[in-house]
Amino acid sequence: MIVGVLKEIKAEENRVCMTPAGVEIMKQNSHTVLVEKNAGTGSGFTNKAYETAGAEIVDTPKEIFKRAEMVMHVKEPLPSEYVLIRKDQIIFTYLHLAAAEELTHVLIKSGSINIAYETIQKADGSLPLLTPMSEVAGRMAIQQGAKYLEMAQGGHGVLLGGVPGVDPGTVVIIGGGIVGTNAAKMACGLGAKVYILDMNLERLRYLSDVMPRNCFLLMSKPSTVRRLIHEADVVVGAVLIPGAKAPKLVTREMLKTMKKGAVLVDVAIDQGGCFETSKPTTHAQPIYKIDGVVHYCVANMPGAVPKTSTLALTNATLPYAVEIANKGWKKAMQENPEIRLGANVVKGKVTYQGVAEAFGLRFTPIDKLL
């Protein structure tokens, strides 16, 4: 199979979907790899490194889309790429379609095969291609929250860890999954008072066993959210419903009860955000204020640390990319239920229920196309 590796064009996105080591493994499996010129520069990988690994360096994304049977990205296709997507071409990337109606309709019209990293799912419910970036984003959420609490950055001047004789800051994390757990590790390590809210009692029991004593586990319900955000210095939105829009768990009315200069970090912004007042921001302009509360809603947080993120992402995505390339998308989905769950839009049909429900579109189970 001819596999294309594109240079990311989203604002301040420096990750790349495949390292030179990944290219070498693709070549060992007898596949041709086209890499767009300078695709790996932001992550520290030169064109020469890709060529040494066996890739062909290509000048333009247009040529990648024209020649490649499978096109790989980190982020979703952007408008300049819409017209380049071909019928029956495999697009393998983070798509987050439940928060992207225009892109969903473009992919339906194109007749392409769209496999989303974020909905590939193991039998135990884990999301192996979302996990590494969730780990990065969770840890970054606390770094960013701590930074924007500084008065010079718009916050109300609280040091999350406090000092002897002074109370530490309070961090409220809504969601106890991968993002929430990693955020809590960082916040607890700084010495903050940390609350994790989750609706899964078994998950709360597990976290109770592994988290330090300055982490408090509570069942998530609206009354608890209302009570805690009144005390919070940093609130991290870490809620995920795979492939579907994130629920709005902090309303505009709740926002009015928060401390002026407190910080909201919405890690769920890729899926529409879990705060009612959230809107996507960029690394160049990461924050805005509403009712005196700082909102950090960068839609590609791991893109700020591309060297770490690219290595972590390729470790997770490469085995699936190799399997799809080796077998073709149809056989790969027939034989691997994890890849089958990655099917979001295939040959003009919406094959992921959360996406269909988000926009009132007809849902077609992927099994009908296999």
C-alpha positions as YAML, in Angstrom:
chain: A
units: angstrom
residues:
- id: 1
  name: MET
  ca: [0.00, 0.00, 0.00]
- id: 2
  name: ILE
  ca: [1.12, 3.59, -0.60]
- id: 3
  name: VAL
  ca: [0.91, 5.46, 2.71]
- id: 4
  name: GLY
  ca: [1.08, 9.26, 2.88]
- id: 5
  name: VAL
  ca: [2.35, 11.22, 5.89]
- id: 6
  name: LEU
  ca: [1.15, 14.83, 5.81]
- id: 7
  name: LYS
  ca: [2.65, 17.95, 7.36]
- id: 8
  name: GLU
  ca: [0.21, 19.34, 9.93]
- id: 9
  name: ILE
  ca: [-1.34, 22.68, 8.99]
- id: 10
  name: LYS
  ca: [-3.45, 23.42, 12.07]
- id: 11
  name: ALA
  ca: [-2.26, 26.51, 13.96]
- id: 12
  name: GLU
  ca: [0.83, 25.83, 16.11]
- id: 13
  name: GLU
  ca: [0.61, 22.08, 15.45]
- id: 14
  name: ASN
  ca: [4.13, 20.65, 15.36]
- id: 15
  name: ARG
  ca: [3.42, 16.95, 15.79]
- id: 16
  name: VAL
  ca: [3.78, 14.47, 12.94]
- id: 17
  name: CYS
  ca: [1.84, 11.21, 12.59]
- id: 18
  name: MET
  ca: [4.83, 8.94, 11.93]
- id: 19
  name: THR
  ca: [8.47, 8.98, 13.00]
- id: 20
  name: PRO
  ca: [11.35, 7.78, 10.79]
- id: 21
  name: ALA
  ca: [11.39, 4.60, 12.90]
- id: 22
  name: GLY
  ca: [7.74, 4.07, 11.94]
- id: 23
  name: VAL
  ca: [8.61, 4.53, 8.26]
- id: 24
  name: GLU
  ca: [11.26, 1.85, 8.59]
- id: 25
  name: ILE
  ca: [8.71, -0.61, 9.98]
- id: 26
  name: MET
  ca: [6.25, 0.24, 7.17]
- id: 27
  name: LYS
  ca: [9.03, -0.43, 4.65]
- id: 28
  name: GLN
  ca: [9.77, -3.78, 6.31]
- id: 29
  name: ASN
  ca: [6.13, -4.66, 5.63]
- id: 30
  name: SER
  ca: [6.66, -3.82, 1.91]
- id: 31
  name: HIS
  ca: [4.73, -0.56, 1.89]
- id: 32
  name: THR
  ca: [5.69, 2.68, 0.14]
- id: 33
  name: VAL
  ca: [5.74, 5.74, 2.41]
- id: 34
  name: LEU
  ca: [5.40, 9.29, 1.07]
- id: 35
  name: VAL
  ca: [6.34, 12.02, 3.56]
- id: 36
  name: GLU
  ca: [5.49, 15.64, 2.88]
- id: 37
  name: LYS
  ca: [8.55, 17.89, 2.92]
- id: 38
  name: ASN
  ca: [9.38, 19.19, 6.42]
- id: 39
  name: ALA
  ca: [6.53, 17.20, 8.01]
- id: 40
  name: GLY
  ca: [8.72, 16.16, 10.93]
- id: 41
  name: THR
  ca: [10.69, 19.37, 11.46]
- id: 42
  name: GLY
  ca: [8.60, 20.58, 14.40]
- id: 43
  name: SER
  ca: [9.15, 17.27, 16.19]
- id: 44
  name: GLY
  ca: [12.88, 17.19, 15.51]
- id: 45
  name: PHE
  ca: [12.89, 14.81, 12.53]
- id: 46
  name: THR
  ca: [14.67, 15.96, 9.35]
- id: 47
  name: ASN
  ca: [13.81, 15.10, 5.76]
- id: 48
  name: LYS
  ca: [17.14, 13.27, 5.65]
- id: 49
  name: ALA
  ca: [16.11, 11.06, 8.57]
- id: 50
  name: TYR
  ca: [12.95, 10.04, 6.72]
- id: 51
  name: GLU
  ca: [14.85, 9.37, 3.50]
- id: 52
  name: THR
  ca: [17.37, 7.24, 5.38]
- id: 53
  name: ALA
  ca: [14.45, 5.24, 6.80]
- id: 54
  name: GLY
  ca: [13.17, 4.62, 3.26]
- id: 55
  name: ALA
  ca: [10.56, 7.32, 2.73]
- id: 56
  name: GLU
  ca: [10.07, 9.36, -0.42]
- id: 57
  name: ILE
  ca: [9.95, 13.09, 0.32]
- id: 58
  name: VAL
  ca: [7.07, 14.80, -1.52]
- id: 59
  name: ASP
  ca: [6.75, 18.57, -2.00]
- id: 60
  name: THR
  ca: [3.00, 19.14, -1.64]
- id: 61
  name: PRO
  ca: [-0.04, 17.75, 0.17]
- id: 62
  name: LYS
  ca: [-1.80, 17.63, -3.21]
- id: 63
  name: GLU
  ca: [0.66, 15.00, -4.43]
- id: 64
  name: ILE
  ca: [0.25, 12.98, -1.21]
- id: 65
  name: PHE
  ca: [-3.54, 12.91, -1.60]
- id: 66
  name: LYS
  ca: [-3.21, 12.10, -5.31]
- id: 67
  name: ARG
  ca: [-0.88, 9.12, -4.87]
- id: 68
  name: ALA
  ca: [-1.53, 7.66, -1.40]
- id: 69
  name: GLU
  ca: [-4.09, 4.93, -0.75]
- id: 70
  name: MET
  ca: [-3.99, 5.72, 2.98]
- id: 71
  name: VAL
  ca: [-3.38, 9.27, 4.20]
- id: 72
  name: MET
  ca: [-2.29, 9.80, 7.80]
- id: 73
  name: HIS
  ca: [-2.53, 12.98, 9.84]
- id: 74
  name: VAL
  ca: [-2.48, 13.91, 13.51]
- id: 75
  name: LYS
  ca: [-5.33, 16.42, 13.37]
- id: 76
  name: GLU
  ca: [-8.50, 16.42, 11.27]
- id: 77
  name: PRO
  ca: [-8.47, 17.55, 7.62]
- id: 78
  name: LEU
  ca: [-8.87, 21.32, 7.25]
- id: 79
  name: PRO
  ca: [-10.82, 23.17, 4.52]
- id: 80
  name: SER
  ca: [-7.84, 23.50, 2.17]
- id: 81
  name: GLU
  ca: [-7.65, 19.69, 2.10]
- id: 82
  name: TYR
  ca: [-11.35, 18.93, 1.63]
- id: 83
  name: VAL
  ca: [-11.20, 18.96, -2.18]
- id: 84
  name: LEU
  ca: [-8.12, 16.68, -2.19]
- id: 85
  name: ILE
  ca: [-9.77, 13.71, -0.45]
- id: 86
  name: ARG
  ca: [-10.54, 10.98, -2.99]
- id: 87
  name: LYS
  ca: [-13.23, 8.33, -3.18]
- id: 88
  name: ASP
  ca: [-12.14, 5.08, -1.49]
- id: 89
  name: GLN
  ca: [-9.09, 6.76, 0.06]
- id: 90
  name: ILE
  ca: [-8.39, 5.80, 3.68]
- id: 91
  name: ILE
  ca: [-8.07, 8.77, 6.07]
- id: 92
  name: PHE
  ca: [-6.53, 7.67, 9.38]
- id: 93
  name: THR
  ca: [-6.25, 10.42, 12.01]
- id: 94
  name: TYR
  ca: [-7.96, 12.11, 14.95]
- id: 95
  name: LEU
  ca: [-11.30, 13.24, 13.50]
- id: 96
  name: HIS
  ca: [-13.54, 14.31, 16.45]
- id: 97
  name: LEU
  ca: [-16.48, 14.44, 14.04]
- id: 98
  name: ALA
  ca: [-19.18, 14.85, 16.67]
- id: 99
  name: ALA
  ca: [-17.94, 18.43, 17.07]
- id: 100
  name: ALA
  ca: [-17.33, 19.04, 13.33]
- id: 101
  name: GLU
  ca: [-20.53, 19.07, 11.27]
- id: 102
  name: GLU
  ca: [-19.03, 20.62, 8.14]
- id: 103
  name: LEU
  ca: [-16.18, 18.11, 8.01]
- id: 104
  name: THR
  ca: [-18.63, 15.24, 8.57]
- id: 105
  name: HIS
  ca: [-20.65, 16.26, 5.50]
- id: 106
  name: VAL
  ca: [-17.45, 16.72, 3.44]
- id: 107
  name: LEU
  ca: [-16.32, 13.19, 4.30]
- id: 108
  name: ILE
  ca: [-19.76, 11.75, 3.52]
- id: 109
  name: LYS
  ca: [-19.72, 13.42, 0.12]
- id: 110
  name: SER
  ca: [-16.15, 12.29, -0.66]
- id: 111
  name: GLY
  ca: [-16.90, 8.56, -0.44]
- id: 112
  name: SER
  ca: [-13.68, 8.02, 1.50]
- id: 113
  name: ILE
  ca: [-12.97, 5.58, 4.35]
- id: 114
  name: ASN
  ca: [-12.46, 7.54, 7.54]
- id: 115
  name: ILE
  ca: [-10.98, 5.78, 10.56]
- id: 116
  name: ALA
  ca: [-10.71, 7.88, 13.72]
- id: 117
  name: TYR
  ca: [-7.89, 7.36, 16.18]
- id: 118
  name: GLU
  ca: [-10.12, 8.41, 19.06]
- id: 119
  name: THR
  ca: [-12.83, 5.75, 18.61]
- id: 120
  name: ILE
  ca: [-10.58, 2.70, 18.17]
- id: 121
  name: GLN
  ca: [-11.45, 0.80, 21.32]
- id: 122
  name: LYS
  ca: [-10.28, -2.32, 23.10]
- id: 123
  name: ALA
  ca: [-12.58, -4.94, 24.61]
- id: 124
  name: ASP
  ca: [-12.04, -3.48, 28.08]
- id: 125
  name: GLY
  ca: [-13.35, -0.09, 26.89]
- id: 126
  name: SER
  ca: [-9.94, 1.60, 26.79]
- id: 127
  name: LEU
  ca: [-9.05, 3.91, 23.89]
- id: 128
  name: PRO
  ca: [-5.46, 3.00, 22.95]
- id: 129
  name: LEU
  ca: [-4.85, 5.79, 20.43]
- id: 130
  name: LEU
  ca: [-6.39, 8.48, 22.62]
- id: 131
  name: THR
  ca: [-4.56, 7.36, 25.76]
- id: 132
  name: PRO
  ca: [-1.06, 8.72, 25.02]
- id: 133
  name: MET
  ca: [-2.36, 12.16, 24.04]
- id: 134
  name: SER
  ca: [-4.74, 12.14, 27.01]
- id: 135
  name: GLU
  ca: [-1.77, 11.47, 29.25]
- id: 136
  name: VAL
  ca: [0.06, 14.45, 27.75]
- id: 137
  name: ALA
  ca: [-3.00, 16.73, 27.86]
- id: 138
  name: GLY
  ca: [-3.84, 15.80, 31.45]
- id: 139
  name: ARG
  ca: [-0.36, 16.66, 32.66]
- id: 140
  name: MET
  ca: [-0.29, 19.84, 30.59]
- id: 141
  name: ALA
  ca: [-3.67, 20.93, 32.00]
- id: 142
  name: ILE
  ca: [-2.13, 21.48, 35.43]
- id: 143
  name: GLN
  ca: [0.96, 23.21, 34.01]
- id: 144
  name: GLN
  ca: [-1.31, 25.62, 32.14]
- id: 145
  name: GLY
  ca: [-3.69, 26.05, 35.05]
- id: 146
  name: ALA
  ca: [-0.81, 26.91, 37.38]
- id: 147
  name: LYS
  ca: [0.65, 29.36, 34.85]
- id: 148
  name: TYR
  ca: [-2.59, 31.23, 34.22]
- id: 149
  name: LEU
  ca: [-3.27, 31.53, 37.96]
- id: 150
  name: GLU
  ca: [-0.35, 33.95, 38.02]
- id: 151
  name: MET
  ca: [-1.59, 37.52, 38.22]
- id: 152
  name: ALA
  ca: [0.58, 38.61, 35.27]
- id: 153
  name: GLN
  ca: [-1.21, 35.97, 33.16]
- id: 154
  name: GLY
  ca: [-4.72, 37.03, 34.20]
- id: 155
  name: GLY
  ca: [-5.21, 34.83, 37.25]
- id: 156
  name: HIS
  ca: [-5.80, 35.81, 40.86]
- id: 157
  name: GLY
  ca: [-2.26, 35.17, 42.04]
- id: 158
  name: VAL
  ca: [-2.40, 31.79, 43.79]
- id: 159
  name: LEU
  ca: [0.47, 29.30, 43.96]
- id: 160
  name: LEU
  ca: [-1.13, 25.87, 43.57]
- id: 161
  name: GLY
  ca: [1.16, 24.16, 46.07]
- id: 162
  name: GLY
  ca: [0.99, 26.91, 48.66]
- id: 163
  name: VAL
  ca: [3.87, 27.35, 51.13]
- id: 164
  name: PRO
  ca: [4.23, 26.51, 54.84]
- id: 165
  name: GLY
  ca: [1.62, 28.51, 56.71]
- id: 166
  name: VAL
  ca: [-0.46, 29.25, 53.60]
- id: 167
  name: ASP
  ca: [-3.24, 27.06, 52.17]
- id: 168
  name: PRO
  ca: [-2.53, 25.38, 48.83]
- id: 169
  name: GLY
  ca: [-4.73, 26.02, 45.81]
- id: 170
  name: THR
  ca: [-7.79, 23.88, 45.08]
- id: 171
  name: VAL
  ca: [-8.04, 21.88, 41.85]
- id: 172
  name: VAL
  ca: [-11.32, 20.31, 40.74]
- id: 173
  name: ILE
  ca: [-11.04, 17.68, 38.02]
- id: 174
  name: ILE
  ca: [-14.29, 16.59, 36.38]
- id: 175
  name: GLY
  ca: [-13.72, 13.08, 35.01]
- id: 176
  name: GLY
  ca: [-11.51, 10.35, 36.43]
- id: 177
  name: GLY
  ca: [-10.27, 8.77, 33.19]
- id: 178
  name: ILE
  ca: [-6.82, 9.04, 31.65]
- id: 179
  name: VAL
  ca: [-6.85, 12.84, 31.39]
- id: 180
  name: GLY
  ca: [-8.25, 13.31, 34.88]
- id: 181
  name: THR
  ca: [-5.87, 10.84, 36.50]
- id: 182
  name: ASN
  ca: [-2.81, 12.40, 34.89]
- id: 183
  name: ALA
  ca: [-3.98, 15.88, 35.80]
- id: 184
  name: ALA
  ca: [-4.49, 14.74, 39.39]
- id: 185
  name: LYS
  ca: [-1.01, 13.22, 39.56]
- id: 186
  name: MET
  ca: [0.53, 16.53, 38.54]
- id: 187
  name: ALA
  ca: [-1.66, 18.64, 40.82]
- id: 188
  name: CYS
  ca: [-1.10, 16.36, 43.80]
- id: 189
  name: GLY
  ca: [2.64, 16.40, 43.11]
- id: 190
  name: LEU
  ca: [2.60, 20.20, 43.32]
- id: 191
  name: GLY
  ca: [0.87, 19.95, 46.69]
- id: 192
  name: ALA
  ca: [-2.57, 21.26, 45.72]
- id: 193
  name: LYS
  ca: [-5.82, 20.13, 47.30]
- id: 194
  name: VAL
  ca: [-7.33, 17.99, 44.54]
- id: 195
  name: TYR
  ca: [-10.85, 16.72, 43.94]
- id: 196
  name: ILE
  ca: [-11.68, 14.16, 41.24]
- id: 197
  name: LEU
  ca: [-15.34, 13.78, 40.29]
- id: 198
  name: ASP
  ca: [-16.53, 10.75, 38.37]
- id: 199
  name: MET
  ca: [-19.78, 8.81, 37.93]
- id: 200
  name: ASN
  ca: [-18.14, 5.37, 37.97]
- id: 201
  name: LEU
  ca: [-17.95, 4.07, 41.54]
- id: 202
  name: GLU
  ca: [-15.49, 1.32, 40.63]
- id: 203
  name: ARG
  ca: [-13.17, 3.90, 39.07]
- id: 204
  name: LEU
  ca: [-13.39, 6.03, 42.22]
- id: 205
  name: ARG
  ca: [-12.52, 2.99, 44.36]
- id: 206
  name: TYR
  ca: [-9.50, 2.26, 42.19]
- id: 207
  name: LEU
  ca: [-8.31, 5.87, 42.31]
- id: 208
  name: SER
  ca: [-8.81, 5.93, 46.06]
- id: 209
  name: ASP
  ca: [-6.27, 3.11, 46.32]
- id: 210
  name: VAL
  ca: [-3.60, 4.67, 44.07]
- id: 211
  name: MET
  ca: [-3.84, 8.45, 44.58]
- id: 212
  name: PRO
  ca: [-2.07, 10.32, 47.42]
- id: 213
  name: ARG
  ca: [-3.77, 11.69, 50.53]
- id: 214
  name: ASN
  ca: [-4.27, 15.19, 49.11]
- id: 215
  name: CYS
  ca: [-6.61, 13.74, 46.43]
- id: 216
  name: PHE
  ca: [-10.29, 13.41, 47.31]
- id: 217
  name: LEU
  ca: [-12.64, 11.20, 45.27]
- id: 218
  name: LEU
  ca: [-16.30, 12.18, 44.93]
- id: 219
  name: MET
  ca: [-19.29, 10.96, 42.95]
- id: 220
  name: SER
  ca: [-20.03, 13.49, 40.23]
- id: 221
  name: LYS
  ca: [-23.41, 15.17, 40.33]
- id: 222
  name: PRO
  ca: [-24.56, 18.72, 39.55]
- id: 223
  name: SER
  ca: [-24.85, 19.74, 43.21]
- id: 224
  name: THR
  ca: [-21.27, 18.60, 43.89]
- id: 225
  name: VAL
  ca: [-19.96, 20.47, 40.84]
- id: 226
  name: ARG
  ca: [-21.80, 23.63, 41.95]
- id: 227
  name: ARG
  ca: [-20.36, 23.40, 45.47]
- id: 228
  name: LEU
  ca: [-16.77, 22.70, 44.48]
- id: 229
  name: ILE
  ca: [-16.28, 25.19, 41.65]
- id: 230
  name: HIS
  ca: [-17.14, 27.92, 44.15]
- id: 231
  name: GLU
  ca: [-13.94, 26.90, 46.02]
- id: 232
  name: ALA
  ca: [-11.81, 26.04, 42.97]
- id: 233
  name: ASP
  ca: [-8.74, 27.87, 41.74]
- id: 234
  name: VAL
  ca: [-8.39, 25.54, 38.73]
- id: 235
  name: VAL
  ca: [-11.14, 23.40, 37.16]
- id: 236
  name: VAL
  ca: [-10.11, 20.78, 34.59]
- id: 237
  name: GLY
  ca: [-12.77, 19.44, 32.22]
- id: 238
  name: ALA
  ca: [-11.71, 15.87, 31.53]
- id: 239
  name: VAL
  ca: [-14.96, 14.22, 30.46]
- id: 240
  name: LEU
  ca: [-15.12, 11.99, 27.38]
- id: 241
  name: ILE
  ca: [-17.94, 10.05, 25.77]
- id: 242
  name: PRO
  ca: [-16.12, 8.19, 22.95]
- id: 243
  name: GLY
  ca: [-17.03, 9.61, 19.56]
- id: 244
  name: ALA
  ca: [-19.83, 11.80, 20.92]
- id: 245
  name: LYS
  ca: [-20.20, 15.43, 21.99]
- id: 246
  name: ALA
  ca: [-19.02, 16.22, 25.49]
- id: 247
  name: PRO
  ca: [-21.80, 17.06, 27.99]
- id: 248
  name: LYS
  ca: [-21.92, 20.63, 29.36]
- id: 249
  name: LEU
  ca: [-21.21, 20.13, 33.05]
- id: 250
  name: VAL
  ca: [-20.36, 23.70, 34.08]
- id: 251
  name: THR
  ca: [-23.06, 26.19, 33.10]
- id: 252
  name: ARG
  ca: [-22.85, 29.96, 32.64]
- id: 253
  name: GLU
  ca: [-24.80, 30.37, 35.88]
- id: 254
  name: MET
  ca: [-22.23, 28.27, 37.77]
- id: 255
  name: LEU
  ca: [-19.44, 30.39, 36.29]
- id: 256
  name: LYS
  ca: [-20.82, 33.46, 38.05]
- id: 257
  name: THR
  ca: [-20.19, 31.80, 41.42]
- id: 258
  name: MET
  ca: [-16.49, 31.19, 40.76]
- id: 259
  name: LYS
  ca: [-13.59, 33.24, 42.09]
- id: 260
  name: LYS
  ca: [-12.50, 36.05, 39.77]
- id: 261
  name: GLY
  ca: [-9.19, 34.97, 38.25]
- id: 262
  name: ALA
  ca: [-9.82, 31.25, 38.65]
- id: 263
  name: VAL
  ca: [-8.89, 29.11, 35.64]
- id: 264
  name: LEU
  ca: [-10.96, 26.67, 33.57]
- id: 265
  name: VAL
  ca: [-8.96, 24.21, 31.43]
- id: 266
  name: ASP
  ca: [-11.26, 22.40, 28.97]
- id: 267
  name: VAL
  ca: [-9.42, 19.32, 27.70]
- id: 268
  name: ALA
  ca: [-12.69, 18.09, 26.15]
- id: 269
  name: ILE
  ca: [-12.77, 21.02, 23.69]
- id: 270
  name: ASP
  ca: [-11.99, 18.68, 20.76]
- id: 271
  name: GLN
  ca: [-15.38, 17.09, 21.41]
- id: 272
  name: GLY
  ca: [-17.20, 20.40, 21.83]
- id: 273
  name: GLY
  ca: [-16.09, 21.16, 25.39]
- id: 274
  name: CYS
  ca: [-17.68, 20.38, 28.75]
- id: 275
  name: PHE
  ca: [-18.10, 23.99, 29.93]
- id: 276
  name: GLU
  ca: [-21.02, 25.96, 28.48]
- id: 277
  name: THR
  ca: [-18.76, 28.99, 27.89]
- id: 278
  name: SER
  ca: [-15.97, 27.08, 26.13]
- id: 279
  name: LYS
  ca: [-14.83, 27.91, 22.59]
- id: 280
  name: PRO
  ca: [-11.67, 26.60, 20.87]
- id: 281
  name: THR
  ca: [-8.49, 28.62, 21.27]
- id: 282
  name: THR
  ca: [-4.94, 28.26, 19.92]
- id: 283
  name: HIS
  ca: [-1.45, 28.15, 21.40]
- id: 284
  name: ALA
  ca: [-0.88, 31.66, 20.03]
- id: 285
  name: GLN
  ca: [-4.01, 32.99, 21.78]
- id: 286
  name: PRO
  ca: [-4.78, 30.35, 24.40]
- id: 287
  name: ILE
  ca: [-7.07, 32.18, 26.82]
- id: 288
  name: TYR
  ca: [-10.03, 34.51, 27.17]
- id: 289
  name: LYS
  ca: [-12.10, 35.67, 30.14]
- id: 290
  name: ILE
  ca: [-15.82, 35.45, 30.83]
- id: 291
  name: ASP
  ca: [-17.20, 36.78, 34.14]
- id: 292
  name: GLY
  ca: [-13.61, 37.24, 35.28]
- id: 293
  name: VAL
  ca: [-12.79, 33.53, 34.88]
- id: 294
  name: VAL
  ca: [-9.84, 32.58, 32.68]
- id: 295
  name: HIS
  ca: [-10.72, 29.97, 30.00]
- id: 296
  name: TYR
  ca: [-7.94, 27.85, 28.46]
- id: 297
  name: CYS
  ca: [-9.47, 25.84, 25.60]
- id: 298
  name: VAL
  ca: [-6.62, 24.95, 23.24]
- id: 299
  name: ALA
  ca: [-7.86, 22.23, 20.89]
- id: 300
  name: ASN
  ca: [-4.47, 20.60, 20.32]
- id: 301
  name: MET
  ca: [-2.74, 20.84, 23.68]
- id: 302
  name: PRO
  ca: [-0.15, 18.08, 23.01]
- id: 303
  name: GLY
  ca: [1.01, 20.05, 19.96]
- id: 304
  name: ALA
  ca: [2.89, 22.33, 22.36]
- id: 305
  name: VAL
  ca: [5.23, 19.48, 23.30]
- id: 306
  name: PRO
  ca: [5.62, 17.78, 19.90]
- id: 307
  name: LYS
  ca: [8.79, 15.82, 20.59]
- id: 308
  name: THR
  ca: [7.18, 13.94, 23.48]
- id: 309
  name: SER
  ca: [3.75, 13.74, 21.81]
- id: 310
  name: THR
  ca: [4.93, 12.44, 18.41]
- id: 311
  name: LEU
  ca: [6.93, 9.61, 19.95]
- id: 312
  name: ALA
  ca: [4.06, 8.63, 22.25]
- id: 313
  name: LEU
  ca: [1.52, 8.82, 19.43]
- id: 314
  name: THR
  ca: [3.53, 6.74, 16.95]
- id: 315
  name: ASN
  ca: [4.10, 4.06, 19.59]
- id: 316
  name: ALA
  ca: [0.32, 3.66, 19.78]
- id: 317
  name: THR
  ca: [-0.85, 4.23, 16.18]
- id: 318
  name: LEU
  ca: [1.79, 2.35, 14.21]
- id: 319
  name: PRO
  ca: [0.60, -1.23, 14.89]
- id: 320
  name: TYR
  ca: [-2.90, -0.29, 13.67]
- id: 321
  name: ALA
  ca: [-1.57, 1.57, 10.63]
- id: 322
  name: VAL
  ca: [0.56, -1.45, 9.69]
- id: 323
  name: GLU
  ca: [-2.42, -3.80, 10.06]
- id: 324
  name: ILE
  ca: [-4.65, -1.60, 7.88]
- id: 325
  name: ALA
  ca: [-1.90, -1.32, 5.26]
- id: 326
  name: ASN
  ca: [-1.16, -5.06, 5.34]
- id: 327
  name: LYS
  ca: [-4.76, -6.24, 5.09]
- id: 328
  name: GLY
  ca: [-6.67, -3.34, 3.55]
- id: 329
  name: TRP
  ca: [-9.36, -1.52, 5.53]
- id: 330
  name: LYS
  ca: [-12.13, -4.05, 4.95]
- id: 331
  name: LYS
  ca: [-10.21, -7.16, 6.03]
- id: 332
  name: ALA
  ca: [-8.61, -5.28, 8.93]
- id: 333
  name: MET
  ca: [-12.06, -4.32, 10.22]
- id: 334
  name: GLN
  ca: [-13.42, -7.83, 9.69]
- id: 335
  name: GLU
  ca: [-10.58, -9.38, 11.68]
- id: 336
  name: ASN
  ca: [-9.97, -6.69, 14.32]
- id: 337
  name: PRO
  ca: [-12.98, -5.33, 16.24]
- id: 338
  name: GLU
  ca: [-10.85, -2.51, 17.61]
- id: 339
  name: ILE
  ca: [-10.26, -1.10, 14.12]
- id: 340
  name: ARG
  ca: [-13.91, -1.73, 13.25]
- id: 341
  name: LEU
  ca: [-14.91, 0.67, 16.05]
- id: 342
  name: GLY
  ca: [-12.65, 3.28, 14.45]
- id: 343
  name: ALA
  ca: [-14.92, 3.49, 11.38]
- id: 344
  name: ASN
  ca: [-16.70, 6.87, 11.50]
- id: 345
  name: VAL
  ca: [-17.69, 7.66, 7.89]
- id: 346
  name: VAL
  ca: [-17.26, 4.95, 5.26]
- id: 347
  name: LYS
  ca: [-18.24, 5.23, 1.59]
- id: 348
  name: GLY
  ca: [-20.75, 8.00, 2.23]
- id: 349
  name: LYS
  ca: [-22.34, 6.36, 5.29]
- id: 350
  name: VAL
  ca: [-22.05, 7.50, 8.92]
- id: 351
  name: THR
  ca: [-20.87, 4.38, 10.71]
- id: 352
  name: TYR
  ca: [-20.39, 5.73, 14.23]
- id: 353
  name: GLN
  ca: [-23.55, 6.23, 16.26]
- id: 354
  name: GLY
  ca: [-22.30, 9.20, 18.31]
- id: 355
  name: VAL
  ca: [-21.57, 11.15, 15.12]
- id: 356
  name: ALA
  ca: [-24.96, 10.33, 13.59]
- id: 357
  name: GLU
  ca: [-26.76, 11.40, 16.77]
- id: 358
  name: ALA
  ca: [-24.80, 14.66, 17.02]
- id: 359
  name: PHE
  ca: [-26.19, 15.90, 13.68]
- id: 360
  name: GLY
  ca: [-29.40, 13.93, 13.21]
- id: 361
  name: LEU
  ca: [-27.91, 11.82, 10.43]
- id: 362
  name: ARG
  ca: [-28.76, 8.26, 9.48]
- id: 363
  name: PHE
  ca: [-26.57, 5.70, 11.21]
- id: 364
  name: THR
  ca: [-25.35, 2.68, 9.22]
- id: 365
  name: PRO
  ca: [-23.62, -0.08, 11.23]
- id: 366
  name: ILE
  ca: [-20.20, -0.77, 9.73]
- id: 367
  name: ASP
  ca: [-20.99, -4.50, 9.59]
- id: 368
  name: LYS
  ca: [-23.42, -3.77, 6.74]
- id: 369
  name: LEU
  ca: [-20.51, -2.47, 4.64]
- id: 370
  name: LEU
  ca: [-18.19, -5.38, 5.38]
...
